């Protein structure tokens, strides 16, 4: 099944924001993460992406938009360059 996606990355002085939009079936991100094992299985063929994003991000959210798209938002904060 092909589900088209759009990506947007915004870089600010103190953070990076990455948004990924799709028209796939929505899901409950927080429930999915709660049910996943805390340790990553390096031999698994899939299922590591969400856990990796959660570990990298300072904020991770998944929202169903009014136009029937889903938006995954990852925010990573960092110290501004001098």
C-alpha positions, 0 to 999 in steps of 0.5 A: 500500500502506497501512502503519500507523505509530505515532510517539512523541516524548520530550523530555528536558533534553539530547536529543529522541528520536523513534521511528517504528514500522511493520509494513512489510518490514524493511531494513538501514538502514546498508547503505541509507545506504552505497549512497545518494549523499552529496549530496542531489538536490533534484530527486529525487521521493523518497529524501531522507528517510533521508539528511536524518535521518542528517544531523540526528540524533546517532544513527539506528537501525532495529530489528526488534522481537519483535512484528514491528514495525520501530522507527526511532529518531532521537536529537538531543542539545542543550545544556540550557537554563539 
